Amino acid sequence: MLVVKSYSKEHENKWEGFVGSSVNGTFMQERKFLGYHPSDKFSDHSLIFMEDKRIIAVLPVAVVQQADKRILYSYPGDSHGGLIIKSSLSTKKCLELVSALVEYCAMNGFDYIRLKPVPRVYHSGLSDQLDFALRFSGFEIEYTELATALELKKGEDHFLKQVMSSTAFRNYQKALKCGLSVIEDADINDYWAVLENKLEHCPRRLIPAHAAAKPDFWLYDGVGTKKQFYLFGLGYFH
């Protein structure tokens, strides 16, 4: 039997483990990422879907009130979310999963469900069964956003000429001759200072979206292990 449970702190380790082994989860669905939003900013209502005492899906969501409508929304302040599953979940089970979500929301006073699925370019494998289940169950696309990616074909001759315009490629060659180079730079504090300075001089005097978090959040997890983030510096280095 499929059971829908509300997320609580005691589920954190299992949640993180599930997202890490999922087909469509990214760091943006990890509790460490979601958790540094101020607790009073969103009314977290994240859900865990279980069958035979094992997790088959998680859903990072919050409650949003718009006029007189109560909406289950994934996830305010996050670029994308939606139901997170493993590639092994069958189409039949995805249909049951979406049905359980709809039934849960109807029984708990929600008027709408708004999901923003993870773009396919971030999936670790091919997996369309969830999209099918959502459409089959009556979900409609409200809007779409463009997600772009470039496959880096290492070792292929003239790769840069294939992906750059002729003008861009000439400028690239000039930059190399002038000594401009790119290095991997682990000092995120230098980056943060540049970011804050640039945003401060914008017409609206913006601040970084995640200014409340310590910059080291991006590089290390809670036990000091370096995460898989890469920060690059562009300039003249000796």
N, C-alpha and C positions, 0 to 999 in steps of 0.2 A: 504493500500500500504506500502511495506517495504522500508524504507529510510535508507541510510548509511550516517552517519555524522562523521566528524573529531572531536576527543576529544579536549576540551579546558577546562581551569581552572574552568569555570562557571558550568561545568558538574560534578565536583569532588564529591559533596555530593551524587548525584544520582548514580554515578558510584560506590562509596563505599557501598551504600545501596544495590545496585543490586548484587555486588560480595558477600556481606554478606549473602544474601538470595538465592544464586545460589546453584546448585547441585554439581558443579565441581570447584568452585572458592576457593582459599586459600589466606592467607595474601600476598602471592607473586604477586597477581594481583591487590592488592590495590594501589591506587595512592600514599599513604604515603610511601609504600615500593619502588615503581618504581621511585618516585620523588626525592629520595636522591642521585640517580646517577647524576653526574655533567651534567648540561644541554647541554654542548657541547660534551659530550661523545657519545651520540646516537641522531639520528634524529628521534624523536618520531613521530609516525604516527598512534597513537591508534584510533580505530574506535568504534562507537556506532551504533547499529542497532535498529531502532525504527519502531513501527507500531501503528497507531492510537494514536500517541503522547506518547507512553509508550515504555520503553526499553525492548527488548526481548533478546538482547545479547550484550556483549562487547568483544573487542579484543585488548589486549595490544600488540602493534607491533611497529617496527621501520623500517626505510628505510636503507638498506644495499647495498652498491655498490660493486660488485665483477667483476673486469675487466669492460666489457661493459654491464653487466647485472644489472638491478635494481630489488632488491628483497624486498618483504614485509616479514619481519622476526619477529617471536615472541620469546621472547623479548630478545635481546642481554643482557647478564649479569644476566639473570633470569634463574632459574633452569627449569621452565616450565611455559606454558601459554596457548596459543590457544584460541579458542572461548569459552566464559563463558556463560552458559545458566541456566535456571531453569528446574527442573525436569518435569514441566508441559508442556514444549514445545514439540509439537507433531513431529513425524517423517516427516510428510508432511511439517511442518513449518521449520524443520531443513534443508530439501532439498532446500526450498526457500531461507533460510539464506545463505547456502553455495553458491548457484547460484548467490545471490546478491553480495557476496564477490568476486567471480570470475569476475563478470561483472564490479564491481567497479575497480578492479585491471587492467583489460584490458583497461578500459577507462582512467585510470590515469597513463599509461605508465610503468606498472610493467611487468617484464619478468617472474618472478617466485613468488610463495607463499610458504613460509616454516613455518610450525606450529609445535610447540612442546607441545602437549596436556598434561594436568594435569594427572598424573598416577591415575588409578582407586582407588587405596588404599586410596586416599585423598578425594574421592567423598563422599558426605553425603547420597547417595542412589544409587540404580541401575539405570543406564541411558546409553543406548547404541545407542540411535537414532542419536546422532551427529557423532559417529564413522561410522555408516552406511552411513549417508549422505555424508561424506567426501569420503569414498571409492566409493560410487555410482557415485560421481561427478568427478572421475578420479584421486583423490589424491592417492599417493603411499607412503608406508613406506620406508623411506631412511635408517633408522637404529633403533634399539631398545636398551633401557637401562634397567637394572635390578632394580626393586623397591621391597624392602623386608619390611615385617612388621611382628610383633609378637603380637598375640592376648593375652592379659593378662587375663587369666581365674582365677580371684580372688576367693579364697575359695576352689579351687580344690586341693585335696591332692596330694602331690608329684609333683606339677607343675614344680618346678625347675629341678627335676630329668628328666623330660620329655624334657626339652628344653636345658639342659646342658649336655656336655659329662661328663663321670665319673671323669675325671681329673679336669675339670673345677669346678664340684660340690665339690670335695675334697678341692680345693683351696679356694672356697667360704666359706666352713666351717672353714678352718684355719684362714681366714681373720676375720671372726666373733669372733673367740676365741681370736684373737690378739687385738680386740677392734676397728677394722676398721668399719666405718659406713658411710652411705649416708644421707645427709640432703638436704632439699630444701633451697637454699641460694639465696636471692634476690639481693645480691651485685654483679652486673655484672662488676663493675670496678675491682674487684679481679680476676674474670675470664679473663677479657681483658688483664690484666698484664701477667697472665700465658700464654695466647694464643700468645701474642706478643713475649714473651721470647722464647717459643718453636719454633716459626716460624723463629725467628732471627738466631737460631742455625741450621736451615736446610741448606743443601749444597748451595741452591740458595738464601738464606737470603730472605725469603718471608715475606710479610706483610698481615694482615687480608684483605680479599676481600672487606670488608665494612669499611675500616679504616677511610674513610672520614666522616662517620656518628658518632655522639656521641653515646657512649654505651647505654645511657638512652633511645635511640630510640627504643630499643628492649623491654623495659619494660613499657613505657608510651606513650600514644598518645598525640596529640597536645594540649589537654585540661586537661592533668594530670590524666587521667583514666588509671589504670593498665591494661595492655593487658594480654592475656592468653598465656604467655610464662613461661616456667618452667626451672629454672637453678638449677642444683644439684651439691653439693660438695661432694667429696670423701676424707676421711681422718680420723684422730683421733681427736675427739672433746670432750670437757669436758662439 
